[in-house]
Amino acid sequence: MKILGINALNHDAAITMIEDGEILFAGHSERYSEIKNDNELNGELFNDCYRYGKPDKVAFFERPYLKKLRQLYAGQYKEVLNFRDTPRFNLKQYIGNAKIEYVDHHQSHAAAGYFTSPYEEAAIVVIDAIGEWDTLSIWYAYGGNFEKRYTLKYPNSLGLWYSAMTQRLGLKPQEDEYILMGMAGWGTQDHTLKNSIYNDFFKRSNKPIQLKDNLHRGCLDWNPEYYPDDDSDDWKFNIAANVQWICEEEIRKVFSLTQKLVPETKNCVYMGGVALNCVANSIIAKHYYPSLWILPNPGDAGSSLGSAAYVFGEHINWKTPFTGYNIKGKYPVKKVLTELLKGNIVGVATGRAEFGPRALGNRSLLADPRGDDIKDKVNVIKHRQKFRPFAPSVLEEHAHEIFDMPVKKSQFMQFVAPCKYPDKYPAICHVDNTSRVQTVSKDDNLGYYKLIKEFYEKTGCPMVLNTSLNVKGKPIVNSYMGGVGFSKKYKVKVF
Ligand SMILES: [Fe+2]
């Protein structure tokens, strides 16, 4: 039985096809349309997915009429009256008259995490901006059953607040939150500023995330009371540092509450867009749940898999995040290695595309992480802000030698770790000497593992710099047919 799961009409549309517990295909709309976080589906995506057959059942990741009720409450009358954005109207061209099974938004998140996790029994935490009404949910799952034990509802929402702050710093909400997280490392944590921000937005409470106002429309008119004395842009970095600090404290409240509400198990599944905050993820793994599973695609795109898995009702045989468009051929180990050894920055577009926001070796731009000028060069190539850090892909067996890892392995680049030798590896260290580490084993990606292993044998360096194969504001490339759009300043070969 083939089940198609769909996330669309929200942001970052995606579809997943499963059959008897195996993932046949999972991919993002944006990779085909070349529109970042595209909320619309497209025919190319479906054509690629239907190479693996047509579905017997179709699942949708949320309940559209419940969502419209919330939009009515929020005064979003245009959205309420727009029936063109309903799945029944919108999906017909792709699925015909197939019956759609609707799954609650947070239930789809919970199912995506739990059914791909290695656990029979687990606490599940979902934190996002908003689904229909829920913005935080805590569950106990065992033997395929879900018990919801706590919910926080709109307009209280950590995701909405973080997105509002992202927008206030001149970035794109629901897209650039990771840039705010990166900016935080450059700012200063300061109790006065933190308290001032907290008091502006939060009611003092031991309960997590009790907001004073509805931030659905952002907070562009908000100015912090406490500024530094100069007129530089430093205040933005300081705001980012303290926003991130508040976010971490609220997340700590959520996970202490989870330990109280789900005493049966020490396993935890964590999902929702907020689970992309890898700085906070490290705190959770270190202080609350060392046994932690986060799907590499924990946001709404991952709920295409979640809604299909929920309809299936059993664990999925999770093997790999490489489930998208397939560029056939062997991993170009020799060609890429030759470029790296010459000190060049080199692209890889091979095999199946990653499901999730991180490039994990199949659609990546790679470099030697040791050069002092590499970080600036890669930022120029990708037209990115200078302060943005890059991540390392390190052989799993060497990860703990170089990084103070909060977890045994981090194969989906979901955790940050202090680097023990920042002077040796400047290109992959953030300003606070931490790195968002990807560990690589033979099982994770054999070709990529061989490449890093050979690079290690030739140079003594067991890792490479790995950033996504795209330029700022564009999605990761899919087929590489249209090129990448890199700056012409440096020559970059892509294999
Ligand atoms: Fe969500």
Boltz pocket constraint, residues with backbone or C-beta under 6 A from the ligand:
constraints:
  - pocket:
      binder: B
      contacts: [[A, 105], [A, 109], [A, 128], [A, 129], [A, 130], [A, 131], [A, 272], [A, 273], [A, 299], [A, 300]]
      max_distance: 6.0
